[in-house]
Amino acid sequence: MKNNIYKTLFIVSSFLLVTASCSDFLEEDPKGRLAQSTFFASENDLDLSIHALYRRAMYRCGANQYQVHAWAGDDISTHQASNKQDFREFDRYAISDNSTRLHDEWLATYQLIKAANFIINNAGKLTGDDAVLNAKVKRTIAQAAYWRAYSYFQLTRVWGKVPLVLTDDMNYEEPLATEESILNQVVEDLKLAETDLPAQWTGAPWSMNGMNVAVSQGAAKATLAYVYLSMAGWPLNKTEYYAQAAAKAKEVIDRSDAQESGYYYKLLDEFWKVYSWEYNNQNTEVLLATYYNLNWPWDESVMSTFCDVPEDIDGGSRGGGWNDSGAEVKFWKDYPDGPRKEAVFAPKTLLKGELQDWWYDPNYGSVGARVVCAPWYLASCEGNRGTEFDYTKGNDQGDMIGEKSHKMVRLAEVYCWYAEAVGRSGGNDPFAYEVLNRVRTRAGLAPIPSGSLSPEQLAEAAYDEHGWEIAGYYWGSIAPRHHDMFRMNRIKDHFEFRKLNPLIEVAPGVFRKELVELPAGATWSDAMMYAPYPASDAMLNPNLVR
């Protein structure tokens, strides 16, 4: 069944010319464009449009460069030299408007919006007297509404005010919408999605191993919970949304606990399974993921296998990894010990035939030192075609692209969001402790006694737990660490720490510091919360200015 799903999701490149053929968001090439008046004339057109939409979604969530803003969080850093300039700019909070990866993220996200808009504005042409067809039209539009909501939520987390495009028309002077109006539209789209999407999809390509491949009602509800959580934080600071976030998260939790029809979600019993190959396509914890195939072209597969692996790791004929991202030293140091930490970070690094601790470097700070000496993440790594990545073998395995699914929303996250929202809204109910402890217990941590914390302490415990659960994971995620820090207005705190960049004791008598230094004399301003608009688009739209 898996191969059939992949083949189906990979079709209709001609339709993509309708939805996303522009070489830039504000540039359009009409060649090959299907007229709106001739499309959506049959049920088959619904299938074509939704497959094209998912191809755009997979492209947007696939390669690491389309979440480059995540490097502004406190969990990942990058190479201090080499060809990592675009990552390093976010890591240093000094971003150029000519950043290639910044442009790619902007473009890929608006291409997804364009595909969604085409469906939302035109699929209704098929509505008529056929109840079955009408239901399919509603589900198709609901899926498009979800991906439009996802896209605008990501855009406003990175750029703040952006053009809010809801039609198929091209306007080279589209004004900027406020963050509040964008988020209100996100909420409207997600409410439509949760109303019209099924709890359980059946049949290929929408279902695999009895689990949803397409976005479902539960995924829409969970996403809405996090959007509410974000609206309660910076910059809107509408704290009344904390209660709404808790209520929406609890809908997902209650229906999952009851194993209600379609709500099959439950935690895997051991954390290592979450990102394992064994559970790649049968992960009951995942509410939404994007799926890939190793045989697809370079730019439509998963390029994450090499991204976290150190360049100097033993790699046989393939060489080492890319070091696009690695863990920040302080984040690794503060991460609680246990089976989760052992699964998240590579326990050892294979150097010159011997397994060493990540900090091993007899020449640290002097001539001959390792170029990159930092912890590294295992979540994205995979071995040769359907095998687990084995860190003890170095990087002489697998391809630099792969087919691990990208987990966008997990039930463990919903548990954390619920507990945090309860605490931040002033609550302290026992169920918040119960679900938070489900996550902690699996991680090998002691449960927190019910009622032992103040509401604010409960919220902070849940905030920390979510950060540890999704550490270093940025591929298409609804809520990477950067987004948590953004909504709590804590990126500036990390900026101040990074300015100091102190030595950190990582083992008795062994000290290491973060790889990337901030620019000399750098000072914080809230404008640094946002990326600059890509120069290529700012040249076309005069409204794209700070």
N, C-alpha and C positions, 0 to 999 in steps of 0.2 A: 504493500500500500504506500510506503514511503516514497518509492520512486515515482508512482503515479501522481502523488501530491506535488512533488518537485517539478515533474514535467508540466503539470497543469499550471502551476504558479509561474512557469517560465515562458508562457506563450504570449501571443498578441503584441509583439513589438510594434506592429503597424499601428495599433491603437494608441501606443504611447506617444506617437506623433501628434495625436489629438490632445493628450493631457499634459505632456511634459517634454515637448520637443525643443523648447527654447534653450539656446546656448547660454542665456542668462535670464534671470527672472523678468527683467524688463525688456528683453530683446526677443523677438518672435520671428520664426521662419514659417511662412504659410504653406510651403511645399509639402504635399502629402497630407494636408489637414483634411479630416472628414468634416463635412458640414453638419452642424447640429440638427438641421432639418432632416437629414438622412440617417442619423444614428438613433438608437433606442426605438427601433421599429419592430423588434421582436425580442422574445425572452432571451435568445442567445446573446443579444447585445448587453443584457444585464451581466451575464457571465463574463463576457469580454471585458467590460468596464471594471468589474471588481477584481479580476485577475491582474489587470494593468495597475490598479490601485495598490494591490499587495506587492507587485514588483517594485513600485515606487517606495513603498514602506520598507521593503527589505533592503533596497539600495540606501535609503536614508539611515537605517539602523545598522547597516552591515560593517562598513569599514571604519576603522578607529578615528579617522580624521573628521567624521561627522558628529563628534561629541567633543571637539577640541576644547571647549569651554571647561570641561571637567578638570583640566589641569590647574584651574584656579582654586580647587578644593585642597584640603589638607591631607588627603590620603594618597595622592599620586604626584610624582615629579618626573623629570626626564633627564636626558643626557645633557651635560653642560657644554657640549661641543657638537661635532658631527653635523648631520643635516636635520637637526631637531628644532630649528629656529621657530617654526610655527607653534610647536608645543611649548617651547621655552618662553615665548612671549606671554602666554597665559600664566605660566608658572611664575613669571616675574612681574605680572600685573602691568606690563608695558607692551600693549598690543598694537601692531601696525595695521592700518586699513588695507594694506596690500597683502596681507597674509593669505596664502593660497588656501589653507585649510579653513580659515574663517569664511572665505568666499564659498568654498565647497559646502560648508554646513548651511549657509544662507540659501544657496541655490538648491541643494537637495531638499531642503525643508519646503521651500516655496513650490518646487516641482510636485511634491506630495500634495500640497494644498490645491494646486491647479487641477490635479487628477481628481481630488475629492469634490472640488467645486463643480466640475463638469458633470459628475454623477448627481450631486444634490440638486443642481439646477435643471437637469434634463431627464433624469430617469422617470420622473412622474408622467412623462408622455405615454407610458405604457399602461397607466391606470385606466381601468374600465370596469366591465361587469364580471370579469373572472376573479373570484375571491382568492384563489391560489396564487395567481399572478400578482394581484395587488399586494398580497402578503410578502411575496418575494421582492417586489419593488420597495416596500417599506424596509425590509431587512438590508437591501442593497444601499439605500440612502442612509440608513442608520450606521452601517459600517463606514461609509464615507464621512459621515458627521464625526464619528470617533476619531478618525485619522486627521481630520481637519483640526479638531480640538487638541489632539496630541501635538500637532505641528505648531499651532499658535502658542500653546503653553511653553514649548521649548524655545520658540523665538523670543517671547517676552522675558524668559529667564536670562537670556543672553544679551538681548539688545534693548529691552525695556519697551519703548514706543516703537512700533513698526507699522507698515501699511497693513490695514485689515481688509483683505481682498476676499469678497464673498461671491463675486460674479465671474463670468467667463471673459469679461471685457478687459482690455489692456489699457491702463491709464498711466502714462509716463510721469504724471505728477500726482500720484496717489498720496494723500496726506498721511501723516502719522497718527495712529490711534493711541489713546492713553492706555496704560497698563490695565486700569480698571475696566475700560470698555472691552479690551481684548479678553480679559479673564471672564467677564460676563458672557461674552460670546462662547468661550470655551465651556462654561457651565451649561449654556443653552444647548450646545451641540451634544454634550455628554448626557444631558437629561433625555434628549431625543434618542440617543443610542441605548441607554438603559431601558427605555420604554419599548423600543421596537426590536431589539436584538434578542435572540433566544438564549436561554440559560445553557442549553446544550445543542451543539450542532451535530448532525448525523451525516454520514457518508463522505467519501473523498470528494474534493480535497479539503473540506471544512473541518473534518474530524480525523484524528489519527490515534489508534490504540485506545479508543473510547474517550479521548480528550479533545478539547477544542483547539483547532489550529487558527480559525478565524476569531476575531474579537467577539467576545460574548457579553452577555448582560453583567456577569460578575466582574469582568475586566473593566467595563464602563463604570460600574459602581465604585470599584476600588480606586480607579483613576480620579473619579469625582471627589472621593474622600481626600486624596492628596491635594487636589486643586483647592478644596476648601481650606485645608491645613495651610496651604501657601497663601491664600487670600487673607487669612488671619494674621499672617506675619508681614515682614517688610516687603514692599514699601507701602502697601495699603493699610496694614495694621488694623484691619477690621476684625477685632477679636471675637465678635459674635459668631464668626464662622468656625471657631473651634468646636462648638457644640454640634454644628452641622457635619463637620468632619467626623466626629465621634459617632454620630447617628448613622451616617452612610457606611462607615467602616464596619459598624456592628451588624448592619444588614448582611454584609458579605460573610462575616464570621458566624452569625447565628445560622444562616442557611447552610454554610459549610459544615458546621458542627452537627446539624441535623441530617447531613447528607441528603438534603432536599434534591429533588430531581434537577439534574444539571449542575448542582453545586457539589461536585465530587472532591473538591479541593481539601487537601490535608497535608500536614507537614511530613516530609520524609523523616525517617527515624534517626538518621545520621547525617551530619552536615556535609560530609565529603560527597554524598550522593547528589547534592544540589547542582553542582557544575560538572558532574562526572559524565563520561561518555556512556556508561551503562544506562543511565537514566535520561539521556539526552532527549529522547522522543517519548518518554513515558513518565514524565515528572508531574506527579499529582499536586505539587506545591505551586506550580506555575499557572497563573491566571491568564497571562498573555506572553507569547514569545514570537520571534520571527525565526524562520527555518531556512536552512541553506543547503547547498550541494557543492561538494568539492570539485565537481566537474564543470561548474559554471565559469564564465569569464572572470578574470581577475577583479574587475570593479564591481561584480555582483555576487561575490562570495565573501567569506569571512577572512579578513587578513589579520586576525588577532593572535594566531598561534605564536608568531615570532615577536609580537610587539612588546611583551613584558620580559622576554628572555634576555639575559645579559649578553653583550656582544662577545665577551671573552670566554663564555661557557664552551666546553668541548662540544664540537659539532661535526666531527668527521669531515666528509666531503662537502657538507652543507655549510660548514662554518657555524658561528654562533647566532645569537638573536639580533634584534634591532634596538633594544633599549629605548623604544619610544616612550614607554612608561615603566616606572618602578614605584615601589612604596616610599613614602616619606619616612625618614628615620624616626621622627618623634611619634608618628602615627603607629608604626610598628612597635615602638617601645611601650606605648600606652595600651596597646591591644592586649586584652586579657588572655592569659595562657589557657590552653585546653585543646580539645580535638578540632574546634573550629579554626583556631589560629594555625594549627598544623596543616589544615586543608587549604586555607586561604593563601598562606605564604609558603614558598619553597623552603623546606627544612634545611636543605644543603645546596651547594653549587658545585658542579663538577668542573674542576680546574686542573688542567694538566694531568688528567687521569686519577685525581683524588677528590673525594667529596670534602668540601670545606664549608665552614660557616660563611654566611654572606659577607660578613665583615672582614674576612681573611684578606690581608694585604700587608706583607712584611715591609713594603716600601711606602706605606700610606703617608701622604704629605711630602714625599720627596721624589727624586728622579726614579723612574721605573714603576711608579704606582699604577694600580689599575685605573683605567679611565672612568669606569663606573663601579662604585662600591656602595651598593644599597640593597635592601630587601627587594624581592620580586614576587609577583603574584602568579598563582597557578590557575586561576579560574578559567582563563580563556584557552589554556594550552591543551592540545590534543595530539595524540600519536598518529601512527600510520593508519589512515582509513578505517575508522571504527575501533580504535584502541585507545586506552588511557595513556596520557602523557606520563612518562616515567622520568622524574627529575634525576634519578641515579644514572641515567644513560646520557645525560646532557641533551644536546639538541640534534643528535643524529637520528632523527625520527620525524615522520610526518612531512607535510608540505607547509610552505609559508602561508598558504590559504587553507581553509578547512570548512567544516560543515556543522560545527557546534551551534546549537540554537542560542539565540540571545534572549535571555530572560528579562522581560521588561517589567513585569509585576509579579511578585511572589506573595503567597499567603503570609509568610513570616513578616513581610513588610507591613501588611494590613494590620497584623497584631500590634506592631510597634506604633503605627499611626494612630490606632485606636487608643492605646494607653497614653500616648503623648497628648492627644486631643482632649482626653478626659482630664488629665492633669492640668493642662493649660486653661481649660474652661473652669477650673476650680473644683473639679470632682476628685474622688478618691475611692471609687467603688471597687469591691473585691474582684470583679470580673476583669478589670483592667490589669490587676496584678496577675490574675490567672493566665491571661493570654501572653503577657510579657514573659512570664516564667516558662511558658512553653518554649519560647525562643531561647531563653537563658539556659534551661535545663539541657536542651539539645547541644548547646555550645559548651557544656561541661561546667557551667557556672552555678553557683548556689542560688536557689530561688529567693526572691525578696519577700519577706513576710507581709501578708496583706495588712494594709493600714500603717505600716511602719515608717512610711515616708510622707512628707507634706505633698500637696498637689504639685507644687513646682518641682520638688525632688523626683516625684514620679514621672513628670514630663521629661525631665533631664535624663533620667535613667532610660526612658524609652527612646529619646533622641540619640543617646550614645549607642544603644543596642542596635538601632537601625543603621547607624554609621558602620558598626562592626559587621553587620550582616551583609552589607552591600559594598564592603571595602574594595576599592580599586576597580569596581565594575561600572563601566560607563557606556557600554555598547547599547544604545537605544533605550537605556533605562528611563523610566518615568521619573525616578527620584535618585539620581546619583548624589554622592556626598556634597558636591557643589550646590545642588538645589536646596539641600537641608541648611547649609551654611548661609545661603543667600536669603532664605525666608526668615532666618533668625538674625540676620544682619551681623554675621560673625566672620565674614571674609576679611574684614578690616583687622580683626584680632589676630588672624593668622598672618596677615601682612606684617604686623608689628613684630611677631615672633620671627618671621623669616628675615626681617631686617637685622635682627641680632644674630641669627644663625649660630647659636652656641654649640659647642661640642657636647655630645650626648653619650653617656656611658652605656654601651650596648652589651657589654660583658665585663666581668671584673677587670678593671684596669685598661679596657679597650674603649676608645672614644672615637665617634664618627659624627659628621655634620651633614646637613642637607647638601645635595649636589649643586643645585643652582642658586647662585647668589642674586639678590635683588640689586637693581641699579644703585650706584652710589648716590646718596642724598635723596633717595626716593621718599616722598611723603604721601600719605593717604588722602584721597578725596572720594566722596561717594560716587563720583563719575566713573571711578575705576570698577564699580560693580558691573558695569556694562562694557561690552565690546564696541569698538567703532564700527560704523556701517562699512561694508566692503566698498572700496574706492570705485570699483568698476560699476557698481549700481548707483553710487552717489553722483557719478558723472551724468547719469541719465535722469535721476529724480532729484530735483533741487531740495526736496524736503528731507532728504537723508543727511541731516547735519545735527551735530550736538550743540 
